[in-house]
Structures are given as structure tokens and as C-alpha cells.
Amino acid sequence: MPKNKGKGGKNRRRGKNENEDNKRELDFKEEGQEYAQVVKMLGNGRLEAQCFDGVKRLAHIRGKMRKKVWINQGDIILLSLREYQDDKADVIQKYTPEEARQLKSYGELPDTTKINENETFGGEEEDEIEFDFDIDEI
């Protein structure tokens, strides 16, 4: 029987990867890949992405990234396009705001691209909805 009396078993969260891959090499798009910006998260590992070639695609987050890399609305991502379905693609990488700025300065992304500066950890803060109730009506 385990000896850690009184402790809950949530110790594996302790070593949270505090951006350990921030020194990775910047990947440029190759043949069959396209940069995109996340328009809307759809759940189930899927999202709606506006590609910089002008097409809006349904993107699927690959299994390797699903629980490790959190993708939010407005993030710049790299999609692998499907030859047989032009309206669908697979997310193969998420760029940090710093990397997105570098891509922009290299001319890989259009100058009009808005980069989400505020990295939101947890994510739900900006989606707060306020309800104003008039007590008289209730």
C-alpha cells in the first residue's frame, strides 16, 4: 500500500513544461503546408482556421499535440493541407507570438496579420460574459 497518506495523486503536474521548446528552430512552410490563424475553436481537437492563401479550412489537431500544445483563438499555426480534401487540414505546429513576429519580419506572413500578444494561460479569462439583470424584472 502506498505510504503517502493524506496526499492526493496529482503530483505528475508538478514539472509543467515552462516553454521548454522556446529555443527550437523556426519551421517555414513546405510544399503542401500553409500558415493559418485560428478563427474558432470547435472542440474535439478541431478548429476553424483562416489560411493566408484566403481559404477558410476545418483543421484537426494532430495527436502528438492534442494534450501538450494548447491552441487558442488568434494563434498562428502551420497546417498540413490534404491533397484529397481542400477544405480540411491538420495542425502540425503552433507558433508562439515571438515566432509569429519573426515569420512576419521574414515576409512569410502578410503585414496585416494580427498577432495575439497576450498569451492567455487557462484561456477562459477573455471570454467572460456579463449579464445585467434588473432586479425589478425577476
N, CA, C and O atoms as CSV, one atom per row, in Angstrom:
chain,resi,resn,atom,element,x,y,z
A,1,MET,N,N,0.841,-1.201,0.000
A,1,MET,CA,C,0.000,0.000,0.000
A,1,MET,C,C,0.873,1.246,0.000
A,1,MET,O,O,1.887,1.276,0.698
A,2,PRO,N,N,0.507,2.291,-0.771
A,2,PRO,CA,C,1.357,3.499,-0.815
A,2,PRO,C,C,1.412,4.204,0.533
A,2,PRO,O,O,0.452,4.207,1.304
A,3,LYS,N,N,2.588,4.809,0.790
A,3,LYS,CA,C,2.812,5.418,2.096
A,3,LYS,C,C,2.437,6.895,2.147
A,3,LYS,O,O,2.554,7.512,3.206
A,4,ASN,N,N,1.992,7.483,1.037
A,4,ASN,CA,C,1.710,8.921,1.053
A,4,ASN,C,C,0.299,9.183,1.568
A,4,ASN,O,O,-0.598,9.537,0.804
A,5,LYS,N,N,0.118,9.003,2.871
A,5,LYS,CA,C,-1.213,9.212,3.466
A,5,LYS,C,C,-1.594,10.686,3.401
A,5,LYS,O,O,-0.778,11.571,3.658
A,6,GLY,N,N,-2.855,10.927,3.052
A,6,GLY,CA,C,-3.347,12.302,3.070
A,6,GLY,C,C,-2.964,13.128,1.853
A,6,GLY,O,O,-3.267,14.320,1.797
A,7,LYS,N,N,-2.305,12.517,0.884
A,7,LYS,CA,C,-1.924,13.276,-0.308
A,7,LYS,C,C,-2.753,12.798,-1.493
A,7,LYS,O,O,-2.935,11.597,-1.697
A,8,GLY,N,N,-3.249,13.750,-2.265
A,8,GLY,CA,C,-3.951,13.373,-3.485
A,8,GLY,C,C,-2.930,13.035,-4.553
A,8,GLY,O,O,-1.781,13.472,-4.477
A,9,GLY,N,N,-3.329,12.273,-5.532
A,9,GLY,CA,C,-2.349,11.830,-6.529
A,9,GLY,C,C,-2.244,12.755,-7.713
A,9,GLY,O,O,-2.483,12.320,-8.840
A,10,LYS,N,N,-1.899,14.002,-7.517
A,10,LYS,CA,C,-1.810,14.938,-8.644
A,10,LYS,C,C,-0.369,15.422,-8.799
A,10,LYS,O,O,-0.131,16.545,-9.243
A,11,ASN,N,N,0.593,14.569,-8.430
A,11,ASN,CA,C,1.979,15.027,-8.418
A,11,ASN,C,C,2.606,15.105,-9.801
A,11,ASN,O,O,3.633,15.762,-9.974
A,12,ARG,N,N,2.009,14.449,-10.788
A,12,ARG,CA,C,2.633,14.462,-12.113
A,12,ARG,C,C,2.533,15.834,-12.769
A,12,ARG,O,O,3.228,16.098,-13.751
A,13,ARG,N,N,1.672,16.720,-12.237
A,13,ARG,CA,C,1.532,18.056,-12.808
A,13,ARG,C,C,2.672,18.965,-12.378
A,13,ARG,O,O,2.804,20.082,-12.880
A,14,ARG,N,N,3.497,18.489,-11.449
A,14,ARG,CA,C,4.488,19.376,-10.852
A,14,ARG,C,C,5.464,19.954,-11.885
A,14,ARG,O,O,5.697,21.163,-11.910
A,15,GLY,N,N,6.028,19.100,-12.729
A,15,GLY,CA,C,7.001,19.589,-13.707
A,15,GLY,C,C,6.327,20.077,-14.966
A,15,GLY,O,O,6.458,19.453,-16.019
A,16,LYS,N,N,5.606,21.182,-14.880
A,16,LYS,CA,C,4.911,21.699,-16.058
A,16,LYS,C,C,5.944,22.299,-17.005
A,16,LYS,O,O,6.798,23.083,-16.591
A,17,ASN,N,N,5.857,21.922,-18.284
A,17,ASN,CA,C,6.874,22.371,-19.226
A,17,ASN,C,C,6.739,23.878,-19.442
A,17,ASN,O,O,5.919,24.339,-20.235
A,18,GLU,N,N,7.551,24.617,-18.727
A,18,GLU,CA,C,7.511,26.076,-18.842
A,18,GLU,C,C,8.225,26.477,-20.131
A,18,GLU,O,O,9.351,26.974,-20.112
A,19,ASN,N,N,7.547,26.249,-21.238
A,19,ASN,CA,C,8.067,26.660,-22.543
A,19,ASN,C,C,9.458,26.082,-22.804
A,19,ASN,O,O,10.372,26.812,-23.187
A,20,GLU,N,N,9.621,24.756,-22.593
A,20,GLU,CA,C,10.957,24.202,-22.747
A,20,GLU,C,C,11.401,24.187,-24.196
A,20,GLU,O,O,12.590,24.040,-24.478
A,21,ASP,N,N,10.466,24.335,-25.115
A,21,ASP,CA,C,10.871,24.296,-26.522
A,21,ASP,C,C,10.977,25.695,-27.122
A,21,ASP,O,O,10.751,25.884,-28.317
A,22,ASN,N,N,11.322,26.679,-26.283
A,22,ASN,CA,C,11.364,28.043,-26.811
A,22,ASN,C,C,12.623,28.305,-27.641
A,22,ASN,O,O,12.735,29.356,-28.273
A,23,LYS,N,N,13.565,27.367,-27.647
A,23,LYS,CA,C,14.774,27.573,-28.445
A,23,LYS,C,C,14.766,26.719,-29.706
A,23,LYS,O,O,15.815,26.471,-30.300
A,24,ARG,N,N,13.573,26.269,-30.116
A,24,ARG,CA,C,13.521,25.422,-31.303
A,24,ARG,C,C,13.711,26.270,-32.564
A,24,ARG,O,O,13.520,27.486,-32.569
A,25,GLU,N,N,14.093,25.568,-33.624
A,25,GLU,CA,C,14.328,26.247,-34.890
A,25,GLU,C,C,12.984,26.630,-35.503
A,25,GLU,O,O,11.999,25.902,-35.381
A,26,LEU,N,N,12.962,27.774,-36.158
A,26,LEU,CA,C,11.723,28.258,-36.767
A,26,LEU,C,C,11.461,27.460,-38.047
A,26,LEU,O,O,12.282,27.449,-38.964
A,27,ASP,N,N,10.308,26.795,-38.092
A,27,ASP,CA,C,9.968,25.985,-39.270
A,27,ASP,C,C,9.182,26.829,-40.261
A,27,ASP,O,O,8.157,27.418,-39.915
A,28,PHE,N,N,9.666,26.884,-41.493
A,28,PHE,CA,C,8.928,27.556,-42.552
A,28,PHE,C,C,8.038,26.530,-43.236
A,28,PHE,O,O,8.267,25.324,-43.142
A,29,LYS,N,N,7.006,27.036,-43.935
A,29,LYS,CA,C,6.100,26.098,-44.609
A,29,LYS,C,C,6.799,25.452,-45.795
A,29,LYS,O,O,7.657,26.050,-46.445
A,30,GLU,N,N,6.408,24.225,-46.053
A,30,GLU,CA,C,6.940,23.491,-47.196
A,30,GLU,C,C,5.807,23.246,-48.184
A,30,GLU,O,O,4.707,23.779,-48.035
A,31,GLU,N,N,6.092,22.437,-49.186
A,31,GLU,CA,C,5.065,22.068,-50.173
A,31,GLU,C,C,3.920,21.360,-49.457
A,31,GLU,O,O,4.148,20.454,-48.655
A,32,GLY,N,N,2.683,21.776,-49.750
A,32,GLY,CA,C,1.533,21.127,-49.122
A,32,GLY,C,C,1.238,21.610,-47.713
A,32,GLY,O,O,0.433,21.012,-46.999
A,33,GLN,N,N,1.897,22.702,-47.314
A,33,GLN,CA,C,1.631,23.281,-45.995
A,33,GLN,C,C,1.245,24.746,-46.149
A,33,GLN,O,O,1.578,25.381,-47.149
A,34,GLU,N,N,0.550,25.271,-45.166
A,34,GLU,CA,C,0.099,26.664,-45.235
A,34,GLU,C,C,0.013,27.240,-43.826
A,34,GLU,O,O,-0.349,26.549,-42.874
A,35,TYR,N,N,0.358,28.532,-43.718
A,35,TYR,CA,C,0.181,29.226,-42.444
A,35,TYR,C,C,-1.289,29.598,-42.297
A,35,TYR,O,O,-1.976,29.858,-43.285
A,36,ALA,N,N,-1.763,29.621,-41.057
A,36,ALA,CA,C,-3.157,29.986,-40.819
A,36,ALA,C,C,-3.286,30.629,-39.449
A,36,ALA,O,O,-2.398,30.529,-38.602
A,37,GLN,N,N,-4.416,31.291,-39.258
A,37,GLN,CA,C,-4.724,31.865,-37.960
A,37,GLN,C,C,-6.018,31.233,-37.460
A,37,GLN,O,O,-6.974,31.068,-38.217
A,38,VAL,N,N,-6.034,30.880,-36.172
A,38,VAL,CA,C,-7.196,30.209,-35.601
A,38,VAL,C,C,-8.355,31.193,-35.511
A,38,VAL,O,O,-8.234,32.244,-34.883
A,39,VAL,N,N,-9.482,30.852,-36.139
A,39,VAL,CA,C,-10.669,31.691,-36.098
A,39,VAL,C,C,-11.540,31.289,-34.913
A,39,VAL,O,O,-12.013,32.140,-34.159
A,40,LYS,N,N,-11.746,29.977,-34.759
A,40,LYS,CA,C,-12.684,29.499,-33.759
A,40,LYS,C,C,-12.295,28.098,-33.325
A,40,LYS,O,O,-11.967,27.252,-34.156
A,41,MET,N,N,-12.333,27.852,-32.010
A,41,MET,CA,C,-12.102,26.505,-31.513
A,41,MET,C,C,-13.438,25.760,-31.559
A,41,MET,O,O,-14.462,26.295,-31.134
A,42,LEU,N,N,-13.431,24.527,-32.073
A,42,LEU,CA,C,-14.666,23.781,-32.230
A,42,LEU,C,C,-14.793,22.641,-31.229
A,42,LEU,O,O,-15.854,22.022,-31.143
A,43,GLY,N,N,-13.749,22.350,-30.478
A,43,GLY,CA,C,-13.800,21.211,-29.573
A,43,GLY,C,C,-13.476,19.927,-30.302
A,43,GLY,O,O,-13.414,19.902,-31.531
A,44,ASN,N,N,-13.268,18.855,-29.545
A,44,ASN,CA,C,-12.923,17.554,-30.130
A,44,ASN,C,C,-11.636,17.606,-30.944
A,44,ASN,O,O,-11.486,16.861,-31.913
A,45,GLY,N,N,-10.712,18.474,-30.561
A,45,GLY,CA,C,-9.448,18.554,-31.280
A,45,GLY,C,C,-9.573,19.151,-32.664
A,45,GLY,O,O,-8.732,18.913,-33.531
A,46,ARG,N,N,-10.637,19.939,-32.874
A,46,ARG,CA,C,-10.823,20.560,-34.183
A,46,ARG,C,C,-10.935,22.064,-34.031
A,46,ARG,O,O,-11.293,22.563,-32.964
A,47,LEU,N,N,-10.631,22.774,-35.084
A,47,LEU,CA,C,-10.746,24.226,-35.059
A,47,LEU,C,C,-10.976,24.751,-36.469
A,47,LEU,O,O,-10.739,24.063,-37.462
A,48,GLU,N,N,-11.441,25.979,-36.520
A,48,GLU,CA,C,-11.641,26.640,-37.804
A,48,GLU,C,C,-10.473,27.591,-38.000
A,48,GLU,O,O,-10.183,28.408,-37.127
A,49,ALA,N,N,-9.807,27.490,-39.133
A,49,ALA,CA,C,-8.615,28.303,-39.371
A,49,ALA,C,C,-8.738,29.077,-40.675
A,49,ALA,O,O,-9.207,28.551,-41.684
A,50,GLN,N,N,-8.311,30.333,-40.637
A,50,GLN,CA,C,-8.275,31.156,-41.841
A,50,GLN,C,C,-6.855,31.088,-42.387
A,50,GLN,O,O,-5.926,31.641,-41.799
A,51,CYS,N,N,-6.696,30.409,-43.511
A,51,CYS,CA,C,-5.364,30.269,-44.092
A,51,CYS,C,C,-4.974,31.562,-44.798
A,51,CYS,O,O,-5.832,32.332,-45.230
A,52,PHE,N,N,-3.663,31.788,-44.910
A,52,PHE,CA,C,-3.196,33.016,-45.538
A,52,PHE,C,C,-3.226,32.940,-47.063
A,52,PHE,O,O,-2.804,33.875,-47.743
A,53,ASP,N,N,-3.731,31.813,-47.601
A,53,ASP,CA,C,-3.993,31.781,-49.044
A,53,ASP,C,C,-5.440,32.165,-49.333
A,53,ASP,O,O,-5.905,32.065,-50.468
A,54,GLY,N,N,-6.156,32.612,-48.274
A,54,GLY,CA,C,-7.515,33.113,-48.452
A,54,GLY,C,C,-8.622,32.098,-48.223
A,54,GLY,O,O,-9.800,32.444,-48.311
A,55,VAL,N,N,-8.269,30.855,-47.932
A,55,VAL,CA,C,-9.280,29.810,-47.758
A,55,VAL,C,C,-9.504,29.554,-46.272
A,55,VAL,O,O,-8.554,29.522,-45.490
A,56,LYS,N,N,-10.772,29.372,-45.886
A,56,LYS,CA,C,-11.091,29.006,-44.505
A,56,LYS,C,C,-11.201,27.490,-44.448
A,56,LYS,O,O,-11.959,26.895,-45.214
A,57,ARG,N,N,-10.460,26.866,-43.555
A,57,ARG,CA,C,-10.436,25.405,-43.501
A,57,ARG,C,C,-10.768,24.877,-42.118
A,57,ARG,O,O,-10.555,25.551,-41.110
A,58,LEU,N,N,-11.294,23.658,-42.089
A,58,LEU,CA,C,-11.526,22.940,-40.846
A,58,LEU,C,C,-10.238,22.181,-40.548
A,58,LEU,O,O,-9.808,21.340,-41.337
A,59,ALA,N,N,-9.631,22.479,-39.413
A,59,ALA,CA,C,-8.340,21.861,-39.102
A,59,ALA,C,C,-8.482,20.918,-37.917
A,59,ALA,O,O,-9.291,21.130,-37.015
A,60,HIS,N,N,-7.677,19.882,-37.950
A,60,HIS,CA,C,-7.694,18.856,-36.913
A,60,HIS,C,C,-6.331,18.886,-36.214
A,60,HIS,O,O,-5.291,18.883,-36.872
A,61,ILE,N,N,-6.343,18.917,-34.875
A,61,ILE,CA,C,-5.080,18.955,-34.137
A,61,ILE,C,C,-4.517,17.544,-34.071
A,61,ILE,O,O,-5.196,16.621,-33.620
A,62,ARG,N,N,-3.294,17.376,-34.512
A,62,ARG,CA,C,-2.716,16.029,-34.553
A,62,ARG,C,C,-2.512,15.485,-33.144
A,62,ARG,O,O,-2.352,16.244,-32.188
A,63,GLY,N,N,-2.521,14.166,-33.033
A,63,GLY,CA,C,-2.483,13.503,-31.737
A,63,GLY,C,C,-1.296,13.881,-30.881
A,63,GLY,O,O,-1.416,13.975,-29.660
A,64,LYS,N,N,-0.149,14.099,-31.507
A,64,LYS,CA,C,1.071,14.438,-30.779
A,64,LYS,C,C,0.923,15.764,-30.034
A,64,LYS,O,O,1.559,15.974,-29.001
A,65,MET,N,N,0.081,16.659,-30.563
A,65,MET,CA,C,-0.072,17.998,-29.978
A,65,MET,C,C,-1.284,18.124,-29.059
A,65,MET,O,O,-1.372,19.071,-28.278
A,66,ARG,N,N,-2.210,17.188,-29.143
A,66,ARG,CA,C,-3.535,17.399,-28.565
A,66,ARG,C,C,-3.543,17.828,-27.112
A,66,ARG,O,O,-4.229,18.788,-26.761
A,67,LYS,N,N,-2.799,17.142,-26.258
A,67,LYS,CA,C,-2.838,17.489,-24.838
A,67,LYS,C,C,-1.640,18.323,-24.418
A,67,LYS,O,O,-1.637,18.896,-23.328
A,68,LYS,N,N,-0.616,18.398,-25.272
A,68,LYS,CA,C,0.612,19.088,-24.885
A,68,LYS,C,C,0.636,20.555,-25.299
A,68,LYS,O,O,1.080,21.410,-24.533
A,69,VAL,N,N,0.162,20.848,-26.499
A,69,VAL,CA,C,0.224,22.213,-27.025
A,69,VAL,C,C,-1.170,22.803,-27.019
A,69,VAL,O,O,-2.043,22.343,-27.756
A,70,TRP,N,N,-1.391,23.818,-26.196
A,70,TRP,CA,C,-2.724,24.417,-26.129
A,70,TRP,C,C,-2.854,25.491,-27.191
A,70,TRP,O,O,-2.028,26.400,-27.280
A,71,ILE,N,N,-3.887,25.378,-27.983
A,71,ILE,CA,C,-4.109,26.316,-29.074
A,71,ILE,C,C,-5.311,27.177,-28.730
A,71,ILE,O,O,-6.361,26.668,-28.337
A,72,ASN,N,N,-5.152,28.487,-28.881
A,72,ASN,CA,C,-6.231,29.424,-28.584
A,72,ASN,C,C,-6.635,30.167,-29.846
A,72,ASN,O,O,-5.948,30.113,-30.866
A,73,GLN,N,N,-7.759,30.860,-29.756
A,73,GLN,CA,C,-8.228,31.681,-30.860
A,73,GLN,C,C,-7.185,32.752,-31.161
A,73,GLN,O,O,-6.639,33.367,-30.245
A,74,GLY,N,N,-6.911,32.973,-32.442
A,74,GLY,CA,C,-5.973,34.013,-32.828
A,74,GLY,C,C,-4.541,33.534,-32.969
A,74,GLY,O,O,-3.688,34.285,-33.441
A,75,ASP,N,N,-4.253,32.293,-32.569
A,75,ASP,CA,C,-2.884,31.779,-32.684
A,75,ASP,C,C,-2.514,31.569,-34.150
A,75,ASP,O,O,-3.369,31.281,-34.988
A,76,ILE,N,N,-1.225,31.718,-34.440
A,76,ILE,CA,C,-0.713,31.427,-35.772
A,76,ILE,C,C,-0.248,29.974,-35.766
A,76,ILE,O,O,0.533,29.568,-34.904
A,77,ILE,N,N,-0.731,29.195,-36.731
A,77,ILE,CA,C,-0.401,27.776,-36.776
A,77,ILE,C,C,0.081,27.395,-38.172
A,77,ILE,O,O,-0.118,28.129,-39.140
A,78,LEU,N,N,0.714,26.237,-38.249
A,78,LEU,CA,C,1.140,25.688,-39.534
A,78,LEU,C,C,0.256,24.486,-39.830
A,78,LEU,O,O,0.158,23.559,-39.027
A,79,LEU,N,N,-0.389,24.514,-41.000
A,79,LEU,CA,C,-1.298,23.432,-41.377
A,79,LEU,C,C,-0.680,22.576,-42.469
A,79,LEU,O,O,0.017,23.069,-43.357
A,80,SER,N,N,-0.947,21.308,-42.380
A,80,SER,CA,C,-0.606,20.402,-43.464
A,80,SER,C,C,-1.877,20.188,-44.268
A,80,SER,O,O,-2.862,19.667,-43.745
A,81,LEU,N,N,-1.865,20.581,-45.521
A,81,LEU,CA,C,-3.068,20.505,-46.342
A,81,LEU,C,C,-3.276,19.074,-46.832
A,81,LEU,O,O,-2.318,18.325,-47.024
A,82,ARG,N,N,-4.532,18.712,-47.028
A,82,ARG,CA,C,-4.843,17.378,-47.533
A,82,ARG,C,C,-5.046,17.459,-49.047
A,82,ARG,O,O,-5.784,18.309,-49.545
A,83,GLU,N,N,-4.382,16.567,-49.757
A,83,GLU,CA,C,-4.493,16.579,-51.222
A,83,GLU,C,C,-5.913,16.262,-51.666
A,83,GLU,O,O,-6.395,16.799,-52.663
A,84,TYR,N,N,-6.578,15.387,-50.921
A,84,TYR,CA,C,-7.895,14.899,-51.352
A,84,TYR,C,C,-9.050,15.731,-50.799
A,84,TYR,O,O,-10.181,15.583,-51.260
A,85,GLN,N,N,-8.791,16.610,-49.812
A,85,GLN,CA,C,-9.860,17.464,-49.266
A,85,GLN,C,C,-9.281,18.859,-49.056
A,85,GLN,O,O,-8.526,19.082,-48.110
A,86,ASP,N,N,-9.629,19.790,-49.925
A,86,ASP,CA,C,-9.033,21.123,-49.799
A,86,ASP,C,C,-9.602,21.907,-48.627
A,86,ASP,O,O,-8.963,22.833,-48.129
A,87,ASP,N,N,-10.820,21.535,-48.177
A,87,ASP,CA,C,-11.427,22.308,-47.093
A,87,ASP,C,C,-11.006,21.814,-45.710
A,87,ASP,O,O,-11.426,22.374,-44.697
A,88,LYS,N,N,-10.175,20.766,-45.663
A,88,LYS,CA,C,-9.721,20.246,-44.380
A,88,LYS,C,C,-8.200,20.217,-44.325
A,88,LYS,O,O,-7.529,20.107,-45.352
A,89,ALA,N,N,-7.662,20.319,-43.098
A,89,ALA,CA,C,-6.209,20.325,-42.939
A,89,ALA,C,C,-5.871,19.812,-41.546
A,89,ALA,O,O,-6.757,19.624,-40.712
A,90,ASP,N,N,-4.589,19.590,-41.301
A,90,ASP,CA,C,-4.139,19.108,-39.998
A,90,ASP,C,C,-3.142,20.089,-39.402
A,90,ASP,O,O,-2.233,20.555,-40.088
A,91,VAL,N,N,-3.316,20.402,-38.123
A,91,VAL,CA,C,-2.401,21.323,-37.444
A,91,VAL,C,C,-1.135,20.549,-37.113
A,91,VAL,O,O,-1.190,19.537,-36.415
A,92,ILE,N,N,0.012,21.021,-37.612
A,92,ILE,CA,C,1.244,20.316,-37.291
A,92,ILE,C,C,2.155,21.146,-36.386
A,92,ILE,O,O,3.107,20.612,-35.818
A,93,GLN,N,N,1.877,22.441,-36.245
A,93,GLN,CA,C,2.690,23.244,-35.350
A,93,GLN,C,C,1.969,24.516,-34.951
A,93,GLN,O,O,1.211,25.090,-35.733
A,94,LYS,N,N,2.218,24.954,-33.709
A,94,LYS,CA,C,1.711,26.248,-33.259
A,94,LYS,C,C,2.912,27.163,-33.063
A,94,LYS,O,O,3.910,26.774,-32.457
A,95,TYR,N,N,2.806,28.372,-33.578
A,95,TYR,CA,C,3.882,29.336,-33.405
A,95,TYR,C,C,3.602,30.218,-32.192
A,95,TYR,O,O,2.466,30.636,-31.972
A,96,THR,N,N,4.635,30.497,-31.410
A,96,THR,CA,C,4.498,31.444,-30.308
A,96,THR,C,C,4.387,32.842,-30.910
A,96,THR,O,O,4.751,33.037,-32.069
A,97,PRO,N,N,3.886,33.831,-30.140
A,97,PRO,CA,C,3.820,35.194,-30.686
A,97,PRO,C,C,5.183,35.690,-31.160
A,97,PRO,O,O,5.266,36.419,-32.148
A,98,GLU,N,N,6.245,35.303,-30.470
A,98,GLU,CA,C,7.595,35.700,-30.878
A,98,GLU,C,C,7.942,35.112,-32.241
A,98,GLU,O,O,8.466,35.812,-33.107
A,99,GLU,N,N,7.649,33.823,-32.432
A,99,GLU,CA,C,7.933,33.164,-33.713
A,99,GLU,C,C,7.078,33.759,-34.824
A,99,GLU,O,O,7.537,33.908,-35.956
A,100,ALA,N,N,5.818,34.102,-34.491
A,100,ALA,CA,C,4.934,34.690,-35.495
A,100,ALA,C,C,5.477,36.045,-35.942
A,100,ALA,O,O,5.405,36.389,-37.121
A,101,ARG,N,N,6.018,36.807,-35.001
A,101,ARG,CA,C,6.616,38.095,-35.373
A,101,ARG,C,C,7.823,37.894,-36.278
A,101,ARG,O,O,8.041,38.662,-37.216
A,102,GLN,N,N,8.607,36.855,-35.992
A,102,GLN,CA,C,9.763,36.559,-36.848
A,102,GLN,C,C,9.305,36.178,-38.258
A,102,GLN,O,O,9.872,36.638,-39.248
A,103,LEU,N,N,8.271,35.332,-38.336
A,103,LEU,CA,C,7.743,34.935,-39.651
A,103,LEU,C,C,7.287,36.163,-40.430
A,103,LEU,O,O,7.483,36.264,-41.641
A,104,LYS,N,N,6.666,37.102,-39.692
A,104,LYS,CA,C,6.177,38.325,-40.317
A,104,LYS,C,C,7.351,39.149,-40.859
A,104,LYS,O,O,7.290,39.696,-41.960
A,105,SER,N,N,8.428,39.224,-40.052
A,105,SER,CA,C,9.579,40.029,-40.489
A,105,SER,C,C,10.313,39.373,-41.658
A,105,SER,O,O,10.962,40.065,-42.443
A,106,TYR,N,N,10.220,38.041,-41.786
A,106,TYR,CA,C,10.813,37.352,-42.934
A,106,TYR,C,C,9.928,37.437,-44.162
A,106,TYR,O,O,10.309,36.977,-45.239
A,107,GLY,N,N,8.735,38.029,-44.006
A,107,GLY,CA,C,7.833,38.138,-45.140
A,107,GLY,C,C,7.036,36.874,-45.397
A,107,GLY,O,O,6.397,36.747,-46.441
A,108,GLU,N,N,7.064,35.931,-44.454
A,108,GLU,CA,C,6.289,34.694,-44.617
A,108,GLU,C,C,4.799,34.944,-44.364
A,108,GLU,O,O,3.942,34.329,-44.998
A,109,LEU,N,N,4.504,35.851,-43.433
A,109,LEU,CA,C,3.114,36.195,-43.126
A,109,LEU,C,C,2.824,37.596,-43.644
A,109,LEU,O,O,3.725,38.433,-43.679
A,110,PRO,N,N,1.578,37.871,-44.050
A,110,PRO,CA,C,1.243,39.230,-44.505
A,110,PRO,C,C,1.366,40.248,-43.378
A,110,PRO,O,O,1.193,39.907,-42.208
A,111,ASP,N,N,1.663,41.496,-43.728
A,111,ASP,CA,C,1.838,42.544,-42.715
A,111,ASP,C,C,0.564,42.840,-41.950
A,111,ASP,O,O,0.606,43.376,-40.843
A,112,THR,N,N,-0.571,42.490,-42.540
A,112,THR,CA,C,-1.845,42.791,-41.880
A,112,THR,C,C,-2.158,41.815,-40.751
A,112,THR,O,O,-3.139,41.991,-40.028
A,113,THR,N,N,-1.322,40.782,-40.598
A,113,THR,CA,C,-1.584,39.756,-39.591
A,113,THR,C,C,-1.558,40.343,-38.189
A,113,THR,O,O,-0.610,41.028,-37.805
A,114,LYS,N,N,-2.607,40.064,-37.436
A,114,LYS,CA,C,-2.655,40.477,-36.032
A,114,LYS,C,C,-2.157,39.310,-35.192
A,114,LYS,O,O,-2.687,38.202,-35.276
A,115,ILE,N,N,-1.141,39.564,-34.389
A,115,ILE,CA,C,-0.575,38.507,-33.555
A,115,ILE,C,C,-1.054,38.704,-32.127
A,115,ILE,O,O,-0.966,39.800,-31.573
A,116,ASN,N,N,-1.560,37.630,-31.540
A,116,ASN,CA,C,-2.016,37.696,-30.147
A,116,ASN,C,C,-0.825,37.854,-29.218
A,116,ASN,O,O,-0.103,36.892,-28.954
A,117,GLU,N,N,-0.621,39.058,-28.725
A,117,GLU,CA,C,0.494,39.299,-27.816
A,117,GLU,C,C,0.228,38.643,-26.473
A,117,GLU,O,O,1.102,38.005,-25.886
A,118,ASN,N,N,-1.000,38.813,-26.001
A,118,ASN,CA,C,-1.306,38.353,-24.646
A,118,ASN,C,C,-1.511,36.850,-24.652
A,118,ASN,O,O,-2.586,36.356,-24.990
A,119,GLU,N,N,-0.452,36.121,-24.268
A,119,GLU,CA,C,-0.559,34.672,-24.133
A,119,GLU,C,C,-1.474,34.406,-22.958
A,119,GLU,O,O,-1.137,34.750,-21.826
A,120,THR,N,N,-2.622,33.802,-23.200
A,120,THR,CA,C,-3.543,33.548,-22.097
A,120,THR,C,C,-3.346,32.125,-21.626
A,120,THR,O,O,-3.558,31.176,-22.382
A,121,PHE,N,N,-2.945,31.978,-20.394
A,121,PHE,CA,C,-2.817,30.646,-19.820
A,121,PHE,C,C,-4.104,30.363,-19.083
A,121,PHE,O,O,-4.533,31.150,-18.239
A,122,GLY,N,N,-4.716,29.246,-19.398
A,122,GLY,CA,C,-6.034,28.961,-18.849
A,122,GLY,C,C,-7.082,29.327,-19.879
A,122,GLY,O,O,-8.053,28.593,-20.064
A,123,GLY,N,N,-6.900,30.438,-20.543
A,123,GLY,CA,C,-7.700,30.758,-21.717
A,123,GLY,C,C,-9.050,31.381,-21.479
A,123,GLY,O,O,-9.471,32.215,-22.280
A,124,GLU,N,N,-9.754,31.026,-20.423
A,124,GLU,CA,C,-11.149,31.430,-20.325
A,124,GLU,C,C,-11.343,32.885,-19.905
A,124,GLU,O,O,-12.470,33.380,-19.936
A,125,GLU,N,N,-10.274,33.584,-19.512
A,125,GLU,CA,C,-10.444,34.919,-18.960
A,125,GLU,C,C,-11.103,35.899,-19.927
A,125,GLU,O,O,-11.975,36.669,-19.524
A,126,GLU,N,N,-10.701,35.879,-21.194
A,126,GLU,CA,C,-11.198,36.924,-22.090
A,126,GLU,C,C,-12.614,36.660,-22.576
A,126,GLU,O,O,-13.226,37.537,-23.185
A,127,ASP,N,N,-13.148,35.470,-22.322
A,127,ASP,CA,C,-14.477,35.143,-22.827
A,127,ASP,C,C,-15.579,35.388,-21.796
A,127,ASP,O,O,-16.666,34.820,-21.903
A,128,GLU,N,N,-15.306,36.224,-20.807
A,128,GLU,CA,C,-16.310,36.440,-19.766
A,128,GLU,C,C,-17.522,37.148,-20.339
A,128,GLU,O,O,-17.410,38.107,-21.102
A,129,ILE,N,N,-18.678,36.647,-19.951
A,129,ILE,CA,C,-19.928,37.253,-20.392
A,129,ILE,C,C,-20.594,37.833,-19.162
A,129,ILE,O,O,-20.792,37.145,-18.162
A,130,GLU,N,N,-20.932,39.092,-19.248
A,130,GLU,CA,C,-21.602,39.705,-18.111
A,130,GLU,C,C,-23.087,39.806,-18.410
A,130,GLU,O,O,-23.493,40.199,-19.503
A,131,PHE,N,N,-23.882,39.447,-17.424
A,131,PHE,CA,C,-25.321,39.564,-17.548
A,131,PHE,C,C,-25.786,40.675,-16.623
A,131,PHE,O,O,-25.482,40.663,-15.430
A,132,ASP,N,N,-26.510,41.621,-17.159
A,132,ASP,CA,C,-27.081,42.688,-16.338
A,132,ASP,C,C,-28.539,42.353,-16.092
A,132,ASP,O,O,-29.365,42.402,-17.004
A,133,PHE,N,N,-28.843,42.015,-14.855
A,133,PHE,CA,C,-30.225,41.707,-14.506
A,133,PHE,C,C,-30.831,42.904,-13.795
A,133,PHE,O,O,-30.241,43.454,-12.865
A,134,ASP,N,N,-31.993,43.295,-14.234
A,134,ASP,CA,C,-32.752,44.297,-13.465
A,134,ASP,C,C,-33.541,43.522,-12.446
A,134,ASP,O,O,-34.349,42.661,-12.796
A,135,ILE,N,N,-33.312,43.822,-11.189
A,135,ILE,CA,C,-33.966,43.082,-10.113
A,135,ILE,C,C,-35.494,43.182,-10.222
A,135,ILE,O,O,-36.215,42.257,-9.848
A,136,ASP,N,N,-35.972,44.321,-10.739
A,136,ASP,CA,C,-37.419,44.531,-10.839
A,136,ASP,C,C,-38.077,43.482,-11.729
A,136,ASP,O,O,-39.204,43.059,-11.473
A,137,GLU,N,N,-37.340,43.049,-12.814
A,137,GLU,CA,C,-37.938,42.126,-13.776
A,137,GLU,C,C,-38.040,40.710,-13.225
A,137,GLU,O,O,-38.937,39.960,-13.612
A,138,ILE,N,N,-37.152,40.343,-12.347
A,138,ILE,CA,C,-37.083,38.942,-11.891
A,138,ILE,C,C,-38.189,38.639,-10.893
A,138,ILE,O,O,-38.288,37.514,-10.403
